[in-house]
Amino acid sequence: EKLVKITDFVSVHTVIPALVNREKGSVLEELAAGLAAKHGNLEQKQVLAVLQERERISSTAIGDGVAIPHGKLPGLDRIYGVFARSPAGGDFNSLDGGPTHLFFVLIAPEDAATDHLKALARISRLLKDEVFRQRLMAGSTHQELFQLISAEDDKF
C-alpha cells in the first residue's frame, strides 16, 4: 500500500512563510492564488471556489493554530498542496476560538478519495505535535520551513 507523504504535494516552492491577510475570506484568496501561481493547470477561481465551499460546511481550522483547507477538482493528475504561515494569526473561525497560524492546503483529484483522506490524516497527525508546531512558527525562510516539514514527514 502506497504511503502518502506531505512532500508528495508540498515542495519548497509551495511554502508561503508569511501570509499578508488575516481575515478568512482574504486568506482563502491568498492561499488559492499561491497554489495557482505554482501550478499552471490550476485555475485560481476554481481553487478558491472549492475551498470556500468546503469552509461553508464547517471551518477547516481544527484548533491549536492549525487549519487544513481542502477540496477536490475534476481533471487533476495528483494532489496539489501549499503550506502557508500567518505569523500574526488569522481569524479562521477556529473550533477552539483561537487565531490560526499554520495552513496546509490540499486540492485533490475527484477520484482520489483514499489518498485525499490519507493526506489529511497525515497532516493532522504531524501537526498534533506541539514541538513541531513551535518549530514551524520559529522557522524563517521557505527552505527552512520546507526542511522542517520534510524531516518530520520522514519520521513516519
C-alpha positions in Angstrom: 0.0 0.0 0.0 1.4 3.4 -1.0 2.3 5.8 1.8 1.1 9.3 1.1 3.7 11.8 2.3 3.4 15.5 2.7 6.4 16.1 0.4 4.4 14.4 -2.4 2.3 17.5 -2.7 4.2 20.3 -0.9 7.6 21.5 -2.2 10.0 24.3 -1.2 8.2 26.3 -3.9 4.8 25.9 -2.4 5.7 27.3 1.0 4.4 30.8 1.9 6.4 31.9 5.0 4.1 34.9 5.8 0.6 35.4 4.7 -0.4 39.1 4.2 -4.1 38.7 5.0 -5.7 37.9 8.3 -9.4 37.8 7.5 -10.8 34.4 6.5 -12.1 35.3 3.0 -8.9 37.2 2.1 -6.7 34.4 3.5 -8.5 31.9 1.3 -8.0 34.1 -1.7 -4.3 34.4 -0.9 -4.0 30.6 -0.5 -5.8 29.9 -3.8 -3.6 32.4 -5.5 -0.5 30.9 -4.0 -1.5 27.4 -5.2 -2.5 28.6 -8.7 0.7 30.6 -9.2 2.9 27.5 -8.8 0.8 25.1 -10.9 -0.2 26.2 -14.4 -3.0 23.6 -14.6 -4.8 25.0 -11.5 -7.3 27.9 -12.0 -7.3 30.3 -9.1 -11.0 31.0 -9.2 -11.8 27.3 -9.3 -9.5 26.5 -6.4 -11.0 29.4 -4.4 -14.5 28.2 -5.1 -13.8 24.6 -3.8 -12.0 25.9 -0.7 -14.9 28.3 0.0 -17.5 25.6 -0.5 -15.6 23.3 2.0 -15.5 26.1 4.6 -19.2 26.7 4.3 -19.8 23.1 5.5 -17.6 23.7 8.6 -14.4 25.5 9.3 -11.2 23.6 8.5 -9.4 25.3 11.4 -9.1 22.4 13.7 -7.6 24.3 16.7 -4.1 24.7 18.1 -3.5 27.4 15.4 -3.9 24.9 12.6 -6.2 24.8 9.5 -6.3 22.4 6.6 -8.4 24.0 3.9 -9.1 21.4 1.2 -11.3 20.4 -1.8 -11.5 18.4 -4.9 -11.3 19.3 -8.6 -12.0 17.3 -11.7 -9.3 16.5 -14.1 -6.3 16.7 -11.8 -3.5 14.1 -12.1 -2.5 14.2 -8.4 -2.8 16.0 -5.1 -1.5 19.6 -5.0 -0.7 21.5 -1.8 0.6 24.6 -0.2 1.9 25.2 3.3 1.4 28.8 4.5 2.1 30.5 7.7 0.5 33.6 9.3 2.9 34.9 12.0 0.3 37.3 13.3 -2.5 34.7 13.1 -5.7 34.9 11.1 -9.3 34.7 12.2 -10.4 31.4 10.6 -13.4 30.5 12.8 -11.3 28.0 14.6 -13.0 25.3 16.6 -11.2 26.5 19.8 -11.8 30.2 19.1 -8.0 31.0 18.8 -6.1 32.6 15.9 -4.9 30.3 13.1 -1.2 30.4 12.2 -0.4 27.3 10.2 -2.3 26.4 6.9 -1.9 23.2 4.9 -4.0 23.5 1.7 -4.9 20.4 -0.4 -6.5 20.2 -3.7 -7.1 16.6 -4.8 -8.5 14.9 -8.0 -12.2 14.0 -7.7 -11.5 10.3 -7.8 -8.6 10.3 -5.2 -10.7 9.8 -2.1 -8.4 7.4 -0.4 -5.2 9.4 -1.0 -7.0 12.6 -0.1 -8.1 11.2 3.3 -4.6 9.7 3.9 -3.0 13.1 3.2 -5.4 14.9 5.6 -4.8 12.3 8.3 -1.0 12.6 7.9 -1.1 16.4 8.1 -3.2 16.4 11.2 -1.1 13.7 12.8 2.1 15.7 12.2 0.5 19.0 13.5 -0.7 17.4 16.7 2.9 17.6 17.9 3.3 20.9 19.7 7.1 21.0 19.4 6.8 20.6 15.6 4.2 23.5 15.5 6.6 25.7 17.5 9.4 24.9 15.1 7.2 25.8 12.2 6.4 29.1 13.9 10.1 29.8 14.6 11.4 29.0 11.1 12.1 31.9 8.7 12.7 31.0 5.1 10.9 28.8 2.5 13.9 26.5 2.6 14.0 26.2 6.4 10.2 25.6 6.7 10.3 23.0 4.0 13.3 21.2 5.7 11.3 21.1 8.9 8.3 19.6 7.2 10.4 17.2 5.2 12.3 16.0 8.3 9.1 15.5 10.3 7.5 13.7 7.3 10.4 11.2 7.2 9.8 10.1 10.8 6.7 8.1 9.9 
